[in-house]
């Protein structure tokens, strides 16, 4: 008997890109494909689900941060583990992201993404990795 997708400890779906995404949109598309596989397709109703929206937002934020502040993404993976989404983004900058509260009224100044990632993830870690860092986040899907 095969386990259901939600009880399988680790699933490597086809949605995990064979290459590193060049943009947040590419990473988001890969995660959307993975979630579509997990949920049996992403309808407008599923996309309106707060959990799916949060997962795609977190994907965008951590990839955008690597592109904007760390000269690009050097590694990326997305997979379902125990019913949760695990995202891993690697870059070549060893500096850890700084958690700072944005200044109210400072439109376009940035500073909103990293606090948002902290709020929307069940677990988050930043570890040294091959001359840079690895950011691993878990988004609860249930």
Phi, psi and omega in degrees: 000132181269140178292153175288160181305327184282344180255351179294130183296317180217131176234127174256098183275163178300340184290341178293120187294144177287339179232166181289133179294142179269352181210164176297325180297319177297317179295316179300318179298318179297317179292320178299320177296318178298314179294323177298319177296317182294317185264003180076033179111147178252105176270174176303324179294317179294319179295333178283347178299131183300322182296315179295316179299318178298317180299317180289324178294315178298318177303310180302315184295313185287328177287317178300319178299318178295320180290319186278322189247351186228023178059028171113167180269131177253346177202148182206137170211152177219131179205162178263125178231117178057032180086001178247158176267125174250126176245137176232125177235128178246147175216175185263013180254118182287348181290134178284147174299149181257128177274107179227144178280132178294152178280123179305136179083003181266063182300132178082359181275343183086189179094357182269331188293309184295317174299324178296316177301317178300318182288328188265356183251148177280327178215148180211134175218149175234120183229150176298145181202117174038060177078005179216224180215162175237125175254123179241126177232152175236126176252120179291128181263351181260000000 
